[in-house]
Amino acid sequence: MNQGRIWCVVNPTVGLPLFLGAVATISLIVHYSVLSSTDWMAKFFQGS
């Protein structure tokens, strides 16, 4: 593994949940911004 030494600094039981939580948070923010800033997405979900 190329970046295997990072786990010498950060414990995997702390680092992995933080990393996955950050990815999920960023994903939710991006999806919310797309859904709130476009008008065609709501029409698409309603079938028009």
mmCIF entry with sequence, helices, sheets and N, C-alpha, C, O atoms, coordinates in Angstrom:
data_MODEL
# 
_entry.id   MODEL 
# 
_entity.id                         1 
_entity.type                       polymer 
_entity.pdbx_number_of_molecules   1 
# 
_entity_poly.entity_id                      1 
_entity_poly.type                           'polypeptide(L)' 
_entity_poly.nstd_linkage                   no 
_entity_poly.nstd_monomer                   no 
_entity_poly.pdbx_seq_one_letter_code       MNQGRIWCVVNPTVGLPLFLGAVATISLIVHYSVLSSTDWMAKFFQGS 
_entity_poly.pdbx_seq_one_letter_code_can   MNQGRIWCVVNPTVGLPLFLGAVATISLIVHYSVLSSTDWMAKFFQGS 
_entity_poly.pdbx_strand_id                 A 
# 
loop_
_entity_poly_seq.entity_id 
_entity_poly_seq.num 
_entity_poly_seq.mon_id 
_entity_poly_seq.hetero 
1 1  MET n 
1 2  ASN n 
1 3  GLN n 
1 4  GLY n 
1 5  ARG n 
1 6  ILE n 
1 7  TRP n 
1 8  CYS n 
1 9  VAL n 
1 10 VAL n 
1 11 ASN n 
1 12 PRO n 
1 13 THR n 
1 14 VAL n 
1 15 GLY n 
1 16 LEU n 
1 17 PRO n 
1 18 LEU n 
1 19 PHE n 
1 20 LEU n 
1 21 GLY n 
1 22 ALA n 
1 23 VAL n 
1 24 ALA n 
1 25 THR n 
1 26 ILE n 
1 27 SER n 
1 28 LEU n 
1 29 ILE n 
1 30 VAL n 
1 31 HIS n 
1 32 TYR n 
1 33 SER n 
1 34 VAL n 
1 35 LEU n 
1 36 SER n 
1 37 SER n 
1 38 THR n 
1 39 ASP n 
1 40 TRP n 
1 41 MET n 
1 42 ALA n 
1 43 LYS n 
1 44 PHE n 
1 45 PHE n 
1 46 GLN n 
1 47 GLY n 
1 48 SER n 
# 
_struct_asym.id          A 
_struct_asym.entity_id   1 
# 
loop_
_struct_conf.conf_type_id 
_struct_conf.id 
_struct_conf.pdbx_PDB_helix_id 
_struct_conf.beg_label_comp_id 
_struct_conf.beg_label_asym_id 
_struct_conf.beg_label_seq_id 
_struct_conf.pdbx_beg_PDB_ins_code 
_struct_conf.end_label_comp_id 
_struct_conf.end_label_asym_id 
_struct_conf.end_label_seq_id 
_struct_conf.pdbx_end_PDB_ins_code 
_struct_conf.beg_auth_comp_id 
_struct_conf.beg_auth_asym_id 
_struct_conf.beg_auth_seq_id 
_struct_conf.end_auth_comp_id 
_struct_conf.end_auth_asym_id 
_struct_conf.end_auth_seq_id 
_struct_conf.pdbx_PDB_helix_class 
_struct_conf.details 
_struct_conf.pdbx_PDB_helix_length 
HELX_P HELX_P1 AA1 GLY A 4  ? CYS A 8  ? GLY A 4  CYS A 8  5 ? 5  
HELX_P HELX_P2 AA2 PRO A 12 ? SER A 37 ? PRO A 12 SER A 37 1 ? 26 
HELX_P HELX_P3 AA3 TRP A 40 ? GLN A 46 ? TRP A 40 GLN A 46 1 ? 7  
# 
_struct_conf_type.id          HELX_P 
_struct_conf_type.criteria    ? 
_struct_conf_type.reference   ? 
# 
loop_
_atom_site.group_PDB 
_atom_site.id 
_atom_site.type_symbol 
_atom_site.label_atom_id 
_atom_site.label_alt_id 
_atom_site.label_comp_id 
_atom_site.label_asym_id 
_atom_site.label_entity_id 
_atom_site.label_seq_id 
_atom_site.pdbx_PDB_ins_code 
_atom_site.Cartn_x 
_atom_site.Cartn_y 
_atom_site.Cartn_z 
_atom_site.occupancy 
_atom_site.B_iso_or_equiv 
_atom_site.pdbx_formal_charge 
_atom_site.auth_seq_id 
_atom_site.auth_comp_id 
_atom_site.auth_asym_id 
_atom_site.auth_atom_id 
_atom_site.pdbx_PDB_model_num 
ATOM 1   N N  . MET A 1 1  ? 0.856   -1.174 0.000   1.00 0.00 ? 1  MET A N  1 
ATOM 2   C CA . MET A 1 1  ? 0.000   0.000  0.000   1.00 0.00 ? 1  MET A CA 1 
ATOM 3   C C  . MET A 1 1  ? 0.903   1.239  0.000   1.00 0.00 ? 1  MET A C  1 
ATOM 4   O O  . MET A 1 1  ? 1.841   1.341  0.791   1.00 0.00 ? 1  MET A O  1 
ATOM 5   N N  . ASN A 1 2  ? 0.608   2.152  -0.880  1.00 0.00 ? 2  ASN A N  1 
ATOM 6   C CA . ASN A 1 2  ? 1.448   3.322  -1.076  1.00 0.00 ? 2  ASN A CA 1 
ATOM 7   C C  . ASN A 1 2  ? 1.395   4.264  0.125   1.00 0.00 ? 2  ASN A C  1 
ATOM 8   O O  . ASN A 1 2  ? 2.433   4.776  0.546   1.00 0.00 ? 2  ASN A O  1 
ATOM 9   N N  . GLN A 1 3  ? 0.229   4.498  0.675   1.00 0.00 ? 3  GLN A N  1 
ATOM 10  C CA . GLN A 1 3  ? 0.064   5.450  1.776   1.00 0.00 ? 3  GLN A CA 1 
ATOM 11  C C  . GLN A 1 3  ? -0.146  4.722  3.114   1.00 0.00 ? 3  GLN A C  1 
ATOM 12  O O  . GLN A 1 3  ? -0.883  5.206  3.973   1.00 0.00 ? 3  GLN A O  1 
ATOM 13  N N  . GLY A 1 4  ? 0.479   3.598  3.283   1.00 0.00 ? 4  GLY A N  1 
ATOM 14  C CA . GLY A 1 4  ? 0.285   2.793  4.482   1.00 0.00 ? 4  GLY A CA 1 
ATOM 15  C C  . GLY A 1 4  ? 0.827   3.424  5.749   1.00 0.00 ? 4  GLY A C  1 
ATOM 16  O O  . GLY A 1 4  ? 0.396   3.065  6.845   1.00 0.00 ? 4  GLY A O  1 
ATOM 17  N N  . ARG A 1 5  ? 1.763   4.358  5.630   1.00 0.00 ? 5  ARG A N  1 
ATOM 18  C CA . ARG A 1 5  ? 2.352   4.965  6.822   1.00 0.00 ? 5  ARG A CA 1 
ATOM 19  C C  . ARG A 1 5  ? 1.416   5.962  7.501   1.00 0.00 ? 5  ARG A C  1 
ATOM 20  O O  . ARG A 1 5  ? 1.691   6.383  8.625   1.00 0.00 ? 5  ARG A O  1 
ATOM 21  N N  . ILE A 1 6  ? 0.307   6.355  6.844   1.00 0.00 ? 6  ILE A N  1 
ATOM 22  C CA . ILE A 1 6  ? -0.625  7.297  7.480   1.00 0.00 ? 6  ILE A CA 1 
ATOM 23  C C  . ILE A 1 6  ? -1.204  6.689  8.757   1.00 0.00 ? 6  ILE A C  1 
ATOM 24  O O  . ILE A 1 6  ? -1.539  7.411  9.696   1.00 0.00 ? 6  ILE A O  1 
ATOM 25  N N  . TRP A 1 7  ? -1.320  5.358  8.790   1.00 0.00 ? 7  TRP A N  1 
ATOM 26  C CA . TRP A 1 7  ? -1.909  4.719  9.970   1.00 0.00 ? 7  TRP A CA 1 
ATOM 27  C C  . TRP A 1 7  ? -0.949  4.690  11.148  1.00 0.00 ? 7  TRP A C  1 
ATOM 28  O O  . TRP A 1 7  ? -1.339  4.300  12.248  1.00 0.00 ? 7  TRP A O  1 
ATOM 29  N N  . CYS A 1 8  ? 0.298   5.095  10.940  1.00 0.00 ? 8  CYS A N  1 
ATOM 30  C CA . CYS A 1 8  ? 1.215   5.276  12.068  1.00 0.00 ? 8  CYS A CA 1 
ATOM 31  C C  . CYS A 1 8  ? 0.892   6.579  12.805  1.00 0.00 ? 8  CYS A C  1 
ATOM 32  O O  . CYS A 1 8  ? 1.234   6.727  13.978  1.00 0.00 ? 8  CYS A O  1 
ATOM 33  N N  . VAL A 1 9  ? 0.240   7.517  12.128  1.00 0.00 ? 9  VAL A N  1 
ATOM 34  C CA . VAL A 1 9  ? -0.102  8.808  12.712  1.00 0.00 ? 9  VAL A CA 1 
ATOM 35  C C  . VAL A 1 9  ? -1.536  8.794  13.231  1.00 0.00 ? 9  VAL A C  1 
ATOM 36  O O  . VAL A 1 9  ? -1.815  9.273  14.330  1.00 0.00 ? 9  VAL A O  1 
ATOM 37  N N  . VAL A 1 10 ? -2.442  8.238  12.425  1.00 0.00 ? 10 VAL A N  1 
ATOM 38  C CA . VAL A 1 10 ? -3.870  8.216  12.765  1.00 0.00 ? 10 VAL A CA 1 
ATOM 39  C C  . VAL A 1 10 ? -4.303  6.773  12.929  1.00 0.00 ? 10 VAL A C  1 
ATOM 40  O O  . VAL A 1 10 ? -4.030  5.938  12.067  1.00 0.00 ? 10 VAL A O  1 
ATOM 41  N N  . ASN A 1 11 ? -4.969  6.476  14.018  1.00 0.00 ? 11 ASN A N  1 
ATOM 42  C CA . ASN A 1 11 ? -5.469  5.135  14.272  1.00 0.00 ? 11 ASN A CA 1 
ATOM 43  C C  . ASN A 1 11 ? -6.592  4.816  13.280  1.00 0.00 ? 11 ASN A C  1 
ATOM 44  O O  . ASN A 1 11 ? -7.470  5.655  13.076  1.00 0.00 ? 11 ASN A O  1 
ATOM 45  N N  . PRO A 1 12 ? -6.593  3.627  12.657  1.00 0.00 ? 12 PRO A N  1 
ATOM 46  C CA . PRO A 1 12 ? -7.633  3.300  11.679  1.00 0.00 ? 12 PRO A CA 1 
ATOM 47  C C  . PRO A 1 12 ? -9.050  3.304  12.261  1.00 0.00 ? 12 PRO A C  1 
ATOM 48  O O  . PRO A 1 12 ? -10.012 3.575  11.542  1.00 0.00 ? 12 PRO A O  1 
ATOM 49  N N  . THR A 1 13 ? -9.183  3.008  13.546  1.00 0.00 ? 13 THR A N  1 
ATOM 50  C CA . THR A 1 13 ? -10.522 3.017  14.136  1.00 0.00 ? 13 THR A CA 1 
ATOM 51  C C  . THR A 1 13 ? -11.071 4.425  14.274  1.00 0.00 ? 13 THR A C  1 
ATOM 52  O O  . THR A 1 13 ? -12.276 4.605  14.455  1.00 0.00 ? 13 THR A O  1 
ATOM 53  N N  . VAL A 1 14 ? -10.210 5.420  14.193  1.00 0.00 ? 14 VAL A N  1 
ATOM 54  C CA . VAL A 1 14 ? -10.634 6.820  14.221  1.00 0.00 ? 14 VAL A CA 1 
ATOM 55  C C  . VAL A 1 14 ? -10.643 7.394  12.810  1.00 0.00 ? 14 VAL A C  1 
ATOM 56  O O  . VAL A 1 14 ? -11.572 8.110  12.437  1.00 0.00 ? 14 VAL A O  1 
ATOM 57  N N  . GLY A 1 15 ? -9.628  7.089  12.034  1.00 0.00 ? 15 GLY A N  1 
ATOM 58  C CA . GLY A 1 15 ? -9.471  7.691  10.711  1.00 0.00 ? 15 GLY A CA 1 
ATOM 59  C C  . GLY A 1 15 ? -10.492 7.237  9.692   1.00 0.00 ? 15 GLY A C  1 
ATOM 60  O O  . GLY A 1 15 ? -11.000 8.052  8.922   1.00 0.00 ? 15 GLY A O  1 
ATOM 61  N N  . LEU A 1 16 ? -10.801 5.947  9.671   1.00 0.00 ? 16 LEU A N  1 
ATOM 62  C CA . LEU A 1 16 ? -11.753 5.456  8.680   1.00 0.00 ? 16 LEU A CA 1 
ATOM 63  C C  . LEU A 1 16 ? -13.163 6.000  8.884   1.00 0.00 ? 16 LEU A C  1 
ATOM 64  O O  . LEU A 1 16 ? -13.767 6.447  7.909   1.00 0.00 ? 16 LEU A O  1 
ATOM 65  N N  . PRO A 1 17 ? -13.723 5.989  10.094  1.00 0.00 ? 17 PRO A N  1 
ATOM 66  C CA . PRO A 1 17 ? -15.048 6.594  10.255  1.00 0.00 ? 17 PRO A CA 1 
ATOM 67  C C  . PRO A 1 17 ? -15.064 8.087  9.943   1.00 0.00 ? 17 PRO A C  1 
ATOM 68  O O  . PRO A 1 17 ? -16.045 8.589  9.396   1.00 0.00 ? 17 PRO A O  1 
ATOM 69  N N  . LEU A 1 18 ? -14.001 8.797  10.279  1.00 0.00 ? 18 LEU A N  1 
ATOM 70  C CA . LEU A 1 18 ? -13.937 10.223 9.936   1.00 0.00 ? 18 LEU A CA 1 
ATOM 71  C C  . LEU A 1 18 ? -13.896 10.425 8.435   1.00 0.00 ? 18 LEU A C  1 
ATOM 72  O O  . LEU A 1 18 ? -14.575 11.305 7.905   1.00 0.00 ? 18 LEU A O  1 
ATOM 73  N N  . PHE A 1 19 ? -13.106 9.619  7.748   1.00 0.00 ? 19 PHE A N  1 
ATOM 74  C CA . PHE A 1 19 ? -13.012 9.724  6.295   1.00 0.00 ? 19 PHE A CA 1 
ATOM 75  C C  . PHE A 1 19 ? -14.347 9.390  5.636   1.00 0.00 ? 19 PHE A C  1 
ATOM 76  O O  . PHE A 1 19 ? -14.809 10.131 4.769   1.00 0.00 ? 19 PHE A O  1 
ATOM 77  N N  . LEU A 1 20 ? -14.966 8.291  6.034   1.00 0.00 ? 20 LEU A N  1 
ATOM 78  C CA . LEU A 1 20 ? -16.244 7.898  5.437   1.00 0.00 ? 20 LEU A CA 1 
ATOM 79  C C  . LEU A 1 20 ? -17.352 8.890  5.784   1.00 0.00 ? 20 LEU A C  1 
ATOM 80  O O  . LEU A 1 20 ? -18.225 9.156  4.958   1.00 0.00 ? 20 LEU A O  1 
ATOM 81  N N  . GLY A 1 21 ? -17.322 9.433  6.987   1.00 0.00 ? 21 GLY A N  1 
ATOM 82  C CA . GLY A 1 21 ? -18.294 10.458 7.356   1.00 0.00 ? 21 GLY A CA 1 
ATOM 83  C C  . GLY A 1 21 ? -18.119 11.723 6.545   1.00 0.00 ? 21 GLY A C  1 
ATOM 84  O O  . GLY A 1 21 ? -19.104 12.352 6.157   1.00 0.00 ? 21 GLY A O  1 
ATOM 85  N N  . ALA A 1 22 ? -16.880 12.104 6.283   1.00 0.00 ? 22 ALA A N  1 
ATOM 86  C CA . ALA A 1 22 ? -16.628 13.291 5.462   1.00 0.00 ? 22 ALA A CA 1 
ATOM 87  C C  . ALA A 1 22 ? -17.098 13.074 4.030   1.00 0.00 ? 22 ALA A C  1 
ATOM 88  O O  . ALA A 1 22 ? -17.671 13.981 3.426   1.00 0.00 ? 22 ALA A O  1 
ATOM 89  N N  . VAL A 1 23 ? -16.867 11.897 3.483   1.00 0.00 ? 23 VAL A N  1 
ATOM 90  C CA . VAL A 1 23 ? -17.325 11.590 2.125   1.00 0.00 ? 23 VAL A CA 1 
ATOM 91  C C  . VAL A 1 23 ? -18.848 11.617 2.061   1.00 0.00 ? 23 VAL A C  1 
ATOM 92  O O  . VAL A 1 23 ? -19.413 12.162 1.113   1.00 0.00 ? 23 VAL A O  1 
ATOM 93  N N  . ALA A 1 24 ? -19.517 11.041 3.050   1.00 0.00 ? 24 ALA A N  1 
ATOM 94  C CA . ALA A 1 24 ? -20.982 11.036 3.062   1.00 0.00 ? 24 ALA A CA 1 
ATOM 95  C C  . ALA A 1 24 ? -21.532 12.449 3.216   1.00 0.00 ? 24 ALA A C  1 
ATOM 96  O O  . ALA A 1 24 ? -22.518 12.798 2.567   1.00 0.00 ? 24 ALA A O  1 
ATOM 97  N N  . THR A 1 25 ? -20.919 13.258 4.055   1.00 0.00 ? 25 THR A N  1 
ATOM 98  C CA . THR A 1 25 ? -21.372 14.642 4.259   1.00 0.00 ? 25 THR A CA 1 
ATOM 99  C C  . THR A 1 25 ? -21.214 15.459 2.986   1.00 0.00 ? 25 THR A C  1 
ATOM 100 O O  . THR A 1 25 ? -22.129 16.184 2.597   1.00 0.00 ? 25 THR A O  1 
ATOM 101 N N  . ILE A 1 26 ? -20.072 15.349 2.341   1.00 0.00 ? 26 ILE A N  1 
ATOM 102 C CA . ILE A 1 26 ? -19.852 16.085 1.096   1.00 0.00 ? 26 ILE A CA 1 
ATOM 103 C C  . ILE A 1 26 ? -20.834 15.624 0.022   1.00 0.00 ? 26 ILE A C  1 
ATOM 104 O O  . ILE A 1 26 ? -21.352 16.442 -0.738  1.00 0.00 ? 26 ILE A O  1 
ATOM 105 N N  . SER A 1 27 ? -21.089 14.326 -0.043  1.00 0.00 ? 27 SER A N  1 
ATOM 106 C CA . SER A 1 27 ? -22.041 13.805 -1.012  1.00 0.00 ? 27 SER A CA 1 
ATOM 107 C C  . SER A 1 27 ? -23.444 14.354 -0.773  1.00 0.00 ? 27 SER A C  1 
ATOM 108 O O  . SER A 1 27 ? -24.132 14.736 -1.720  1.00 0.00 ? 27 SER A O  1 
ATOM 109 N N  . LEU A 1 28 ? -23.867 14.395 0.476   1.00 0.00 ? 28 LEU A N  1 
ATOM 110 C CA . LEU A 1 28 ? -25.198 14.933 0.786   1.00 0.00 ? 28 LEU A CA 1 
ATOM 111 C C  . LEU A 1 28 ? -25.285 16.423 0.465   1.00 0.00 ? 28 LEU A C  1 
ATOM 112 O O  . LEU A 1 28 ? -26.316 16.889 -0.021  1.00 0.00 ? 28 LEU A O  1 
ATOM 113 N N  . ILE A 1 29 ? -24.225 17.168 0.728   1.00 0.00 ? 29 ILE A N  1 
ATOM 114 C CA . ILE A 1 29 ? -24.221 18.600 0.414   1.00 0.00 ? 29 ILE A CA 1 
ATOM 115 C C  . ILE A 1 29 ? -24.318 18.822 -1.094  1.00 0.00 ? 29 ILE A C  1 
ATOM 116 O O  . ILE A 1 29 ? -25.063 19.689 -1.551  1.00 0.00 ? 29 ILE A O  1 
ATOM 117 N N  . VAL A 1 30 ? -23.571 18.044 -1.858  1.00 0.00 ? 30 VAL A N  1 
ATOM 118 C CA . VAL A 1 30 ? -23.609 18.186 -3.318  1.00 0.00 ? 30 VAL A CA 1 
ATOM 119 C C  . VAL A 1 30 ? -24.988 17.814 -3.856  1.00 0.00 ? 30 VAL A C  1 
ATOM 120 O O  . VAL A 1 30 ? -25.530 18.517 -4.709  1.00 0.00 ? 30 VAL A O  1 
ATOM 121 N N  . HIS A 1 31 ? -25.555 16.720 -3.367  1.00 0.00 ? 31 HIS A N  1 
ATOM 122 C CA . HIS A 1 31 ? -26.882 16.321 -3.837  1.00 0.00 ? 31 HIS A CA 1 
ATOM 123 C C  . HIS A 1 31 ? -27.940 17.358 -3.464  1.00 0.00 ? 31 HIS A C  1 
ATOM 124 O O  . HIS A 1 31 ? -28.820 17.659 -4.271  1.00 0.00 ? 31 HIS A O  1 
ATOM 125 N N  . TYR A 1 32 ? -27.865 17.898 -2.271  1.00 0.00 ? 32 TYR A N  1 
ATOM 126 C CA . TYR A 1 32 ? -28.834 18.915 -1.865  1.00 0.00 ? 32 TYR A CA 1 
ATOM 127 C C  . TYR A 1 32 ? -28.709 20.165 -2.732  1.00 0.00 ? 32 TYR A C  1 
ATOM 128 O O  . TYR A 1 32 ? -29.716 20.752 -3.130  1.00 0.00 ? 32 TYR A O  1 
ATOM 129 N N  . SER A 1 33 ? -27.487 20.568 -3.022  1.00 0.00 ? 33 SER A N  1 
ATOM 130 C CA . SER A 1 33 ? -27.310 21.773 -3.833  1.00 0.00 ? 33 SER A CA 1 
ATOM 131 C C  . SER A 1 33 ? -27.812 21.559 -5.260  1.00 0.00 ? 33 SER A C  1 
ATOM 132 O O  . SER A 1 33 ? -28.375 22.476 -5.858  1.00 0.00 ? 33 SER A O  1 
ATOM 133 N N  . VAL A 1 34 ? -27.614 20.366 -5.810  1.00 0.00 ? 34 VAL A N  1 
ATOM 134 C CA . VAL A 1 34 ? -28.132 20.087 -7.153  1.00 0.00 ? 34 VAL A CA 1 
ATOM 135 C C  . VAL A 1 34 ? -29.656 20.074 -7.136  1.00 0.00 ? 34 VAL A C  1 
ATOM 136 O O  . VAL A 1 34 ? -30.296 20.634 -8.026  1.00 0.00 ? 34 VAL A O  1 
ATOM 137 N N  . LEU A 1 35 ? -30.231 19.437 -6.129  1.00 0.00 ? 35 LEU A N  1 
ATOM 138 C CA . LEU A 1 35 ? -31.694 19.346 -6.072  1.00 0.00 ? 35 LEU A CA 1 
ATOM 139 C C  . LEU A 1 35 ? -32.340 20.701 -5.813  1.00 0.00 ? 35 LEU A C  1 
ATOM 140 O O  . LEU A 1 35 ? -33.439 20.957 -6.303  1.00 0.00 ? 35 LEU A O  1 
ATOM 141 N N  . SER A 1 36 ? -31.691 21.561 -5.063  1.00 0.00 ? 36 SER A N  1 
ATOM 142 C CA . SER A 1 36 ? -32.300 22.851 -4.743  1.00 0.00 ? 36 SER A CA 1 
ATOM 143 C C  . SER A 1 36 ? -32.031 23.917 -5.797  1.00 0.00 ? 36 SER A C  1 
ATOM 144 O O  . SER A 1 36 ? -32.755 24.911 -5.850  1.00 0.00 ? 36 SER A O  1 
ATOM 145 N N  . SER A 1 37 ? -31.019 23.745 -6.633  1.00 0.00 ? 37 SER A N  1 
ATOM 146 C CA . SER A 1 37 ? -30.689 24.798 -7.596  1.00 0.00 ? 37 SER A CA 1 
ATOM 147 C C  . SER A 1 37 ? -31.201 24.524 -9.001  1.00 0.00 ? 37 SER A C  1 
ATOM 148 O O  . SER A 1 37 ? -31.119 25.404 -9.858  1.00 0.00 ? 37 SER A O  1 
ATOM 149 N N  . THR A 1 38 ? -31.722 23.341 -9.261  1.00 0.00 ? 38 THR A N  1 
ATOM 150 C CA . THR A 1 38 ? -32.258 23.050 -10.588 1.00 0.00 ? 38 THR A CA 1 
ATOM 151 C C  . THR A 1 38 ? -33.765 22.910 -10.516 1.00 0.00 ? 38 THR A C  1 
ATOM 152 O O  . THR A 1 38 ? -34.309 22.423 -9.525  1.00 0.00 ? 38 THR A O  1 
ATOM 153 N N  . ASP A 1 39 ? -34.435 23.342 -11.573 1.00 0.00 ? 39 ASP A N  1 
ATOM 154 C CA . ASP A 1 39 ? -35.886 23.199 -11.591 1.00 0.00 ? 39 ASP A CA 1 
ATOM 155 C C  . ASP A 1 39 ? -36.312 21.943 -12.344 1.00 0.00 ? 39 ASP A C  1 
ATOM 156 O O  . ASP A 1 39 ? -37.436 21.477 -12.160 1.00 0.00 ? 39 ASP A O  1 
ATOM 157 N N  . TRP A 1 40 ? -35.450 21.388 -13.182 1.00 0.00 ? 40 TRP A N  1 
ATOM 158 C CA . TRP A 1 40 ? -35.831 20.215 -13.950 1.00 0.00 ? 40 TRP A CA 1 
ATOM 159 C C  . TRP A 1 40 ? -35.761 18.929 -13.128 1.00 0.00 ? 40 TRP A C  1 
ATOM 160 O O  . TRP A 1 40 ? -36.396 17.938 -13.488 1.00 0.00 ? 40 TRP A O  1 
ATOM 161 N N  . MET A 1 41 ? -35.006 18.924 -12.037 1.00 0.00 ? 41 MET A N  1 
ATOM 162 C CA . MET A 1 41 ? -34.872 17.698 -11.242 1.00 0.00 ? 41 MET A CA 1 
ATOM 163 C C  . MET A 1 41 ? -36.185 17.336 -10.552 1.00 0.00 ? 41 MET A C  1 
ATOM 164 O O  . MET A 1 41 ? -36.572 16.168 -10.531 1.00 0.00 ? 41 MET A O  1 
ATOM 165 N N  . ALA A 1 42 ? -36.864 18.319 -9.994  1.00 0.00 ? 42 ALA A N  1 
ATOM 166 C CA . ALA A 1 42 ? -38.158 18.049 -9.352  1.00 0.00 ? 42 ALA A CA 1 
ATOM 167 C C  . ALA A 1 42 ? -39.188 17.588 -10.379 1.00 0.00 ? 42 ALA A C  1 
ATOM 168 O O  . ALA A 1 42 ? -39.984 16.690 -10.103 1.00 0.00 ? 42 ALA A O  1 
ATOM 169 N N  . LYS A 1 43 ? -39.174 18.195 -11.552 1.00 0.00 ? 43 LYS A N  1 
ATOM 170 C CA . LYS A 1 43 ? -40.093 17.772 -12.621 1.00 0.00 ? 43 LYS A CA 1 
ATOM 171 C C  . LYS A 1 43 ? -39.773 16.352 -13.069 1.00 0.00 ? 43 LYS A C  1 
ATOM 172 O O  . LYS A 1 43 ? -40.677 15.566 -13.354 1.00 0.00 ? 43 LYS A O  1 
ATOM 173 N N  . PHE A 1 44 ? -38.491 16.027 -13.130 1.00 0.00 ? 44 PHE A N  1 
ATOM 174 C CA . PHE A 1 44 ? -38.085 14.668 -13.512 1.00 0.00 ? 44 PHE A CA 1 
ATOM 175 C C  . PHE A 1 44 ? -38.584 13.647 -12.505 1.00 0.00 ? 44 PHE A C  1 
ATOM 176 O O  . PHE A 1 44 ? -39.090 12.595 -12.895 1.00 0.00 ? 44 PHE A O  1 
ATOM 177 N N  . PHE A 1 45 ? -38.451 13.938 -11.208 1.00 0.00 ? 45 PHE A N  1 
ATOM 178 C CA . PHE A 1 45 ? -38.903 13.008 -10.181 1.00 0.00 ? 45 PHE A CA 1 
ATOM 179 C C  . PHE A 1 45 ? -40.414 12.864 -10.156 1.00 0.00 ? 45 PHE A C  1 
ATOM 180 O O  . PHE A 1 45 ? -40.923 11.826 -9.732  1.00 0.00 ? 45 PHE A O  1 
ATOM 181 N N  . GLN A 1 46 ? -41.141 13.880 -10.599 1.00 0.00 ? 46 GLN A N  1 
ATOM 182 C CA . GLN A 1 46 ? -42.604 13.810 -10.628 1.00 0.00 ? 46 GLN A CA 1 
ATOM 183 C C  . GLN A 1 46 ? -43.107 13.188 -11.919 1.00 0.00 ? 46 GLN A C  1 
ATOM 184 O O  . GLN A 1 46 ? -44.310 12.967 -12.064 1.00 0.00 ? 46 GLN A O  1 
ATOM 185 N N  . GLY A 1 47 ? -42.228 12.904 -12.848 1.00 0.00 ? 47 GLY A N  1 
ATOM 186 C CA . GLY A 1 47 ? -42.615 12.189 -14.059 1.00 0.00 ? 47 GLY A CA 1 
ATOM 187 C C  . GLY A 1 47 ? -42.969 13.078 -15.239 1.00 0.00 ? 47 GLY A C  1 
ATOM 188 O O  . GLY A 1 47 ? -43.502 12.591 -16.236 1.00 0.00 ? 47 GLY A O  1 
ATOM 189 N N  . SER A 1 48 ? -42.682 14.380 -15.147 1.00 0.00 ? 48 SER A N  1 
ATOM 190 C CA . SER A 1 48 ? -43.009 15.221 -16.306 1.00 0.00 ? 48 SER A CA 1 
ATOM 191 C C  . SER A 1 48 ? -41.829 15.401 -17.225 1.00 0.00 ? 48 SER A C  1 
ATOM 192 O O  . SER A 1 48 ? -41.939 16.081 -18.245 1.00 0.00 ? 48 SER A O  1 
# 
